[in-house]
């Protein structure tokens, strides 16, 4: 197992209020990882993006000369994320932020040849404090879980959010977190499955039976497919199988979509939340969970006195843990884990970076009017870069 130490790097808009966790600004952010983790990421040709709302960071986990490099970027309470080779979307305390990958900018970063992706801010949509949880890009744009108002939402230019669906047992659109709607899974580019911590309709009334009140729903039929789950999160369809995390039990489970039987694949040493895949592997976020009323009485707390925070790698066929990265001290809770497929060493550009002012993404039809030189000097590759969808 290898130890790593990285200082925090700010990716916060200087015009926004200070980060909600200022006590961490000068705190070393440490992690340890199994010696095989660099080879796992390298073999899959991936890197990871992880959000920790408790520490106010988005973490890029990447391989650098055979070692794990963790790059910490500051955001206000980052939670839900969705990632693709060309975009990274982050839900924060008051907003949703879209970052776009501009590969030509990556080639300009120092040292040359190190970076193969560079995510730059493209837009910010102010939602207000709605406790954004999971999100996904669909055939009809971005959908996200608005936990405070117990609904799924989309965006437009005129409103904070557009409610699109809420559980039929929730009788009002109220900022009361009535069922703790949290997880969102898609099928064929359409929102399909959601998880919630209770089938309840009063202000935070899901807390009364949090240990075993969780549900899985199909939003197309409005049917509750599973009841009695322990704080479920992160429903996902991968390789035509349905997976989710029973966070209160610290487990990864597989759900048979014919019989709706639940099979536990792995029990892990933390509160499981945040799930993505690459090849035969699941990448799962683990949180320590605080000693508080919120987490008292759940199976995980009764099973383990000490719990871990980090990203665990589990083989889907055997359920075995094949590697992990564990955060120490400052980082205690994880929300989202996103696999960046085909990207080995990404960067997130902050609001003060010089390339943000001199990088332009243009539509194809505008490129014919862009000269190859200006005042005898070659235009930068960022200026000439086409917008990649």
C-alpha positions, 0 to 999 in steps of 0.5 A: 500500500502506498501513501500519497499527499497532495495539497488542495487546488482551488477551482472555485469561481472567485466571484462566489462566496468562500468555500463552506469548509475553510478549515480544510484550506491548509489541511494536507489531503492524504490518501493511501492506495493498494499497489495494484491500483495504478495498473488497474486504471492504466489497464482500463485506460481510465481516470476517476472523478470523485466528489466529496461534499463534506470536504468541498472538493472534486478529486481527479484520481489519475496515474502519473509514472506508475503512481496514483496522483490525486488532484483536489479542486475546490467547489461549494458542496459538490455532490451529483456529477455526470461525466463523459469524455467531452463534459463534466457536470457538477451539482453544487450547493446552489448551482449546476456547473458544466465543464467542457473538455478542450483537448487542444488546451490540454496539449498546451499545459505544462509539462508537455505531453502529460495531460490528455484532457482539460475541462474548462467552465462553460456555464453555471446555472443557479438553482438555489439550495435544492440539495442536488443529488444524482444526475444524468445526461439523457436523450432529452438533456440533463436530468437531476434529482432535486432532493429538497423538493422530492422530484426529478428536474431539468433546466431552462434559461428562465427558471431555477429548475423545471420539475418533471417527475415526483413519486405519486405518494408525494402530494406536494412540491414542497422544499421539505425532503419528504422521501429523500429521493437520491439516486437516478439510473437511465436505460437507453438514454431515458430516466428509468430508475430512482431510489429514495430512503422512504415511501413517505410524504411529510417533512423528513419523515423518511428518517423514522425508518431509515434503516429499512425504509428504502425503495427502488422505483420505476418512473415510467410506470410509477411502480415501487419495485423494491421495498425494505432496502437500507438507505439505497443509492446509485441505481445503474444498468450495466451490461444489461443488469441492474445494480444498486448500493444498499448504503446502510449495509455498505453493500453492492447488490444486483437486482434480477429484473424478472423476479426482483430478487436482490443478491448481495455481491459485496459488503464493504467497510463503509457507507456505499454511495457513488457507483460507476463501471469499467470492464468487469470492475465496479468503482464504488465510493465509501464514506465513514459516516458520522456518529450522528442521529442520521446514521444511528441504527443502520446495519453498517454502524452495527457491523463495523465500529471503524469505517473507511472513506475512499474508492473501492474496486470490486470485481463484478463476477466474484465480488472480491475487492481487487484494489482501493484508494482510501482517504485519510483525515480531512476527507470523510464522505464521498458522494459521486464516483465517475469513470472518465473513459479513455482519459488517463490524465485530465485537468480541471482549469480554475477561474484564474487560469490564463487559458480560460481567457484565451480558449474558444470553442466555435461551431463548425460553420464558423470555422471557415471564417477563422484565419490561420494567422493573425498579425503574422503570428499563428493562432493558438490551437485553442483558438482554432479548436473546434467544439467537440460534442 
